[in-house]
């Protein structure tokens, strides 16, 4: 779907839709959160109830994987 356009003095101006940037930022934040969960789950990053719990390592790996796939599909050129 093309970006919405506006006309100003006979010149067509395309407006950028910020959805791509928003999804990119959210996917990076989810990836970093997943990394923290993973590191706490495998007992490298101490300091919370998640430390040493393998379920958080699995949750973190899933979050990192999903966010990496979303990031890839959002940032690829069409």
PLY file of the C-alpha trace (Angstrom):
ply
format ascii 1.0
element vertex 78
property float x
property float y
property float z
element edge 77
property int vertex1
property int vertex2
end_header
0.00 0.00 0.00
1.55 3.32 -1.01
2.07 6.08 1.49
-0.63 8.76 1.62
0.08 11.82 -0.50
-0.71 15.49 -0.19
-0.56 18.23 -2.78
1.08 21.57 -2.05
1.19 24.22 -4.79
0.86 21.57 -7.47
3.67 19.40 -6.05
2.73 16.00 -4.71
4.33 15.37 -1.32
4.47 11.90 0.19
3.97 11.71 3.92
6.00 9.15 5.83
3.98 6.74 7.86
5.80 6.24 11.19
4.57 2.65 11.61
7.81 1.16 10.26
9.92 3.13 12.73
7.59 2.34 15.62
7.64 -1.40 14.96
11.43 -1.28 14.59
11.86 0.42 17.98
9.41 -1.95 19.67
11.15 -5.01 18.20
14.54 -3.75 19.45
13.12 -3.17 22.94
11.55 -6.64 23.01
14.85 -8.14 21.85
16.75 -6.40 24.65
14.16 -7.48 27.22
14.43 -11.05 25.95
18.20 -10.84 26.25
17.90 -9.79 29.90
15.45 -12.64 30.56
17.75 -15.12 28.84
20.83 -13.98 30.76
18.95 -14.10 34.06
17.55 -17.52 33.22
21.01 -18.99 32.61
22.30 -17.37 35.82
24.69 -14.82 34.25
22.77 -11.69 35.23
21.84 -11.96 38.94
19.44 -9.91 40.97
15.84 -11.02 40.54
13.43 -13.90 40.96
14.23 -14.95 37.37
17.87 -15.70 38.15
18.68 -19.36 37.60
15.20 -20.31 36.37
15.46 -22.11 33.02
11.89 -21.14 32.06
13.03 -17.51 31.79
15.88 -18.56 29.52
13.34 -20.21 27.22
11.00 -17.20 27.39
13.90 -14.87 26.60
15.05 -16.96 23.65
11.51 -17.00 22.23
11.17 -13.22 22.67
14.54 -12.62 20.98
13.66 -14.93 18.09
10.24 -13.43 17.45
11.53 -9.86 17.67
14.42 -10.65 15.31
11.97 -12.05 12.73
9.70 -9.01 13.08
12.71 -6.68 12.77
13.88 -8.49 9.62
10.50 -8.33 7.90
9.95 -4.67 8.81
13.40 -3.50 7.68
13.65 -5.43 4.40
13.21 -3.48 1.20
10.14 -4.10 -0.89
0 1
1 2
2 3
3 4
4 5
5 6
6 7
7 8
8 9
9 10
10 11
11 12
12 13
13 14
14 15
15 16
16 17
17 18
18 19
19 20
20 21
21 22
22 23
23 24
24 25
25 26
26 27
27 28
28 29
29 30
30 31
31 32
32 33
33 34
34 35
35 36
36 37
37 38
38 39
39 40
40 41
41 42
42 43
43 44
44 45
45 46
46 47
47 48
48 49
49 50
50 51
51 52
52 53
53 54
54 55
55 56
56 57
57 58
58 59
59 60
60 61
61 62
62 63
63 64
64 65
65 66
66 67
67 68
68 69
69 70
70 71
71 72
72 73
73 74
74 75
75 76
76 77
